[in-house]
């Protein structure tokens, strides 16, 4: 494939994926705006304390979808249709198991979980309502994530994008209707969020119900191997989302001690905007993943490097634009969610926006390089990157820096962690390139591809 054709294909997959992932993040961002307007700072604090629940559910959905669909793409590129069907079946079986677990948590353990997340008497009931309903809608979230990944990797990224955008737009409309005209409060917000994946699944029905689709349910003799493959390849995607939840939990606890519920409400503005930023990078990674996996399956090293370079350049360009926008418009962004007009909330949020989002390029790099390792079936480096981001570094960094510099230290802990992990990720990539056997010569790949430098 020529460079022009590769760029056009990358542009198609990535633009549609970014738009779709940004739309998914709109589920929660719409809740943030309407809850802030309808329920004030207490509602915003309650939402932010329950937010990690969404990260965990969505993380599991991405783990199953990305993990199984990555192997699905490799199998399809090699003509292994039977094994491709097995991966789809494995993803659905695992999804059913996780859905039962989340349902049980929602039905029987929502109140202990709400207390564990730090909700006090003022916001306990609102946080519990949001968390419980999210858990009860978990089967829809999981199935939606799995289908989005498989349909995108089955050559239909446009339908995946349409499904997510349609669901998000419906969520925005229903948020307004349920919170204001219907007066349903925070239950209305989370109910609208839960309906969004249901609508997305319905929009994708023409593909997943079609007999001509590239994936089907099958009756494999054994699912142990496909289960392990799905969980191994998808684990970095889970950790990427879980890390956001862990960061939110840790920073909520620290901020509660420093600034109380007002500080948590201010952090709610930052955490929800962070969902959009991370979603854009996830969109780049998910968009390029089918192309990387296909190039890997065909042993086309030149195309593999080309697609990775496109992803990194796109990430850097968007990072510059996003940080410039956040820095210049931090005041209006904070005011948009500060319905009570609190000067303290405004000041905390503006400062936090400018410091916290100095991390954007590092977050983008870590997301793309982790997906690269997963796409070429090298999960270990991706696991290392994800573990460092979500568990190993962020917690001690947040505790230490907040002890030294208070709220400024809290905001600095995230960019400091992402910068350190980016350095590790670059080292792992360079090491993997040195140990990588040369595969896919020009003759093997059609005779028209030249050796390319490492991006």
N, C-alpha and C positions, 0 to 999 in steps of 0.2 A: 504494500500500500504506500502511495506517495506521501510526502510530508503534508501537502495541501489537503489531501483526503483525510489524513490522520487528524489534522487540526480541525477540519470541519466536523468530523465524527466526535472528537473530544468536546468541541463547542456545543454540539447538540446534546450529548449526554449530560455534560456538566451543567449547562445553563438550565436544563429542565430539572435536574436533580437539586440544584441550589434553590430554585424557585419552589420546588416541592417541600424541601426541608425547612425553608423559611416559613412556608405556610403551616407546617406542623408546629413550629415554635409559636406561631400565631395563636394556637389553642390557648396557651397559658398567658401570652402577652395581652390578649383581649380580656381575659379574666382579670389581669392586673389592672388594666385601665378602668374597666367597669366597676370592679370591686372598690378601687380607690375612690371613684366618683360616688358610688352608692353607699359604701360602708365605712369610708374614711380610713384613718391610719390603723385602727384596730383590725379592720378587715384585711388590709394589706399585710400586716404582721402575721395574721392567721394564715393567709395564703402562703407566705414565704416559709412558715414553719412546716406546712404540709407539702411544699414543693418537692422535697426529696422523693416522695412517693412516686411522683410522675417520672423522675429520673430513673428510678429502679425499674418500673414497669417498662418504660420505653427502652431502657438499656437491655433488658431481657429480650424484648421484641427484636431489637437490632442484632443482638448476639445470634439469635436463631435465624433471622432473615439473612444477615450478612454472612454468617458462617456457612450455612447450607448453600446459599446462592453463589458464594465464591467457588465452592467445589462443583456446583452445578454448571457454572460457566466453563470451568476447565474440562469437565466431562463432555459437555456439548461440543466444545471446540475439537475434541478428539474423537467425536462420533460415538461416545459411550452413552447412548440414550437410556439404557436400562439403569445404569448407575446414577444418571441425572434424576430419574424418577425416584430412586431410593432416597436421594438427598431431600427431595421435596417431602416425601412421606415422613422422613425422620424429623424434619422441622415441624410438621404439624403435630406429630406425636409428642415431641418435647413441649410444644406450645400448649397442648392440652394439659400436660402435667403441671406446668408452671401456672396456668390459669386456675387450676383447682387450688393450688397453694395460695395464690393471691386472694381468691374468693374466700377461703377459710380465714385468712387474716382479716379481711374486711368484715366478715360476719361475726367473728368471735373475739378479735383482738384489736379493734381500731382504737379503743379508748386507752389501753396500755401503750400502744404505739404513739398516740398523740402526746401522752405524758412524757414518753421517752424523748420526743423531739423538742421538749422544753416549753410547751404551751402553759401559760398561767391561767388563773381563773377568768381573767378578762376576755381571753380569746380562745379558751379551751373548746367550747362547743362549736365555734365556727371552724376551727382547725380540724376537729374530729369529723365534722360533716364532710368537709372537702376530702379528707384522706379516705374515709369509708366509701364514698361514692366512686372515687377513682379506682379503688381496689375492686369494687363490684363490676366496674366496666372493663376490668383488665382483659377478659377474653377478647373483646373487640379490639383493644389496643394491640394485643399480641398478634392476632390474625391479620390486622391491617398492616403491621410492620413486615410480617413474613410475605404477604402477597405483594406489597410494594417492591420488595427486593427481588422477588422471583420474576415479576412481570417486567421490571426494568432490565434484568439480566436476560430475559427472554426476547429482547429486542424491541420492547415497547415502552421506552422511557417517557414518551408523551402522555400515555394513559396514566402512568404513575403520578406524573405531575398534576394532571387534571384532577385525579382523585384527591390528592392532598389539598390542592387549592380549593376545590369545591367543599371539602369537609371544613376547612378553615373559615371560608367565607360564611358557611352555614353557622359555624360556631360563633362568629362575631355577631351575626344577626340575632341568633337565639340568645346570646349573652344579654344583649340590650333588652329583648322582649321579656326574658325571664326575670331580670334584675329590676327593671324599671316599671313597665306597664303591669307585669304580673306580681311584682313585689316579693319574689321568691328568695331574695337575699343570696347568700353564698351557695345555697343548694342549687339555685338557678344557674349560677356560674359554672359549677362543676357538672351539672346535668347537661348543659350545653356542650361542655368539653367532652363528656362521655359519648354524646351522640355523634360527634365529628368523625371518629373512626368507623362507626356504623355506616355513615353516609359514604365514606371513602370506599368501603368494601362493596357497597352497592354499585358505585360508579365503575369499579373494576370488574364487575360481574361478567360483562361481555367477553372478557379475556379469560378469566379463570374458569368460566363455565363452558368455554369453547372446546370442542374436541380437537381442534387443530393446534392448541397451545403446546408448548414444548416441555411441559412438566405435568405429570399425572400421578395420582395415588397408585401405589403398587403393593404387593404383598411379599416383601423381602423375607428371606429365610432368617436373616439376622440383622438386627438394627444396632448392635453394640458398636461396631466400627463407624457407621454413619453418625451415631450419637456423639462419639468421641471426636470425630472430625468436625462436626458442627460446633460443638462447644469449644474446641481448641481454636479453630479459625475465627469464631465469633466472639471469643472471650475479650479481646481488646476493645471491641465495640461496646460490650457491656461495661467494661471498666471505664471507658471514656464517658459514658453517661453516669455511672455510679460515682465517678470522681466528682462530677458536678454536684451530685447529691451530698457526698461526704463534705465537700468544701462548704456547701450551704449549711449543713448541720453544725460543723465546727465553728464557722464564722458567726452563725446565729448565737451559739452559746457564748462565745467571746464578746460579741456585741451586746448581748443582753446584760452581761456584767459591767460593760463600760458605759452604755448609753440607754439601756432599757428598751421598751417596745418601740420608742421613736427611732432608735438606731436600727432596730430590726426592720422597721417599715422602710427606712432609707435604703438599707441593704436590699430590700425586696425590689426596689427600682433597678438596682444594679444587677441583681441575680437574674431578673426576668429579661433585661436587655442582653445579658450574657447568653441566655438561651438562644436568642436570635443570632448573635455572633457565632456561637458554636455550631448552630444549625447550618449557617452558610458554609463553614469549613467542612462540616459533615457532608453537605451537599456536594462540594468539590470532590471529597474522598469517595463518596458513594457513586458519583457520576463517572469517575475514572476507573473505579474498581472492575467493572465488567471488561473494560478495554485492557487493563493490566493483566487480569486473569486469562483473557483470551490470548494475549501475546505470550504469556508464560506457557499456556497450554500448547501453543504452536512453536514454542522455543524461538520466538522472534525477539532477540535481544535488542535490536535497534529500535523496534517499535516500543518495547518496554521502557527504554530510557527516554524516548521521545514523549510518551504520555506522562511520565513522571515529571519531566521538565515543564510541560504545559501546566500541570497541576500546581507546581511550586511557583511558577511565574504568576499565574492567576491568583493564587493565595496572597502573594506579596502585594500585588496591585490592589486587591480588595482590602487588605489590612491597612494600607496607607490611607485609602479613602474612608474607611470606617473610623479609624482613630481621629482623623482630621475632623470628621463630622461630630464625633462624640465630644472632642475637646472644645470645639467652637460653639456647640449648642448644648453643653452640659446643663446650663441654667434652665433653658426652656424644657429640656427633657425631664429634669427633676420636677419642675413646676407642673408638668402635664399630669403627674401622678400624685401631686401634693394638694389634694382637694381641700384640706383643712387650712392651707396657707401657713403651715408651721415653719417659722424661720429656722428652727433647729434642724428639722428634717431636711429642709432645702440646702442648708450649709453642709450637712453631713453627706448628702447624696451628690452634690456638685463636686466636692473634694474627692469622694470615692470614685466617681465616674472618671475623673482625669487621671487618677493614679492606677486604679484597678485595670483599666483597659490599655495601659502601656504593654500589656501581655499579648495583644492580639496576634502579632506576627509569630510569636513563639507557640501560641495555642494552635495556629493554623499549620505550622510546620509539623508539630507533634501529631496532629490529626492525620495529615497526609502521609507522613512517613510510616506511621503505624499501619495505616491501611495498605500501603505499598507492601510491607512485609507480609501482611495477611494474604494479599492478592497473589503473591508468588509462593504461597504455602510455606512460609517461614514464621510460624506463630511465636516462637520464643522471643525474638527481639521486640515484637509487638507487645507481648506480655510484659516485658521489662519496662518499656516506655509507659504503658498504662498503669502498672503497679506503682512506679515512681510518682506519677502524676496524682493518682487517686488516694494512695495510702501512705507511702514511705516518706515523702518529703513534705507534703502540704501541711500535715498536722503539726509536726515540730516547728516548721517555719512560721505558721500562724501563731502558735503559742509563744515562741521566742520573740518574734518581732512585735507582737502586741504588748508583751511585757516591757519591751524597750521603748516603744514609741506610741503606745495607745492605738487609737483608731488609724493613724497613719501606718502603723505597723501591720494592722489587719489588712489594709488595702494593698500594702506592698508584698504580702506573703504570696499572693497568687502569681503576679508577674515574676517574682524571684524563683518560685518553683518551676514555672513553665520555661524560664530561661535555662535553668540547670538541666531540665529534662531534654530540652532542645539540643544542648551540647552532647548529652549522652546519646540521643538519637542520631546525631550526625556521625558520632564515632562508630556506632553500631552499623550504620549504612556503609561507611567507608571500609570497615572491617569485612562486611559481607561481600563487598565488591572485589576486595583483594583475594578472598577465598573462593569466589564464584568461578566455576569452570566456564570456559568460553564455549557458548553454544549458539547455534543459529548463524552459520556463516552466510555470506551474501548469496552463494549458490543455493543453500538450503532454503533461503527465504525469497526466492524468485529472482535472484541475481541483480536486483536494482537498489539494494540497501548498502550503505557504506557504514563503516564503524563510526559510532558516535561517542563523544566524550561524556564522561560522567556529569550529570547535571548537578 
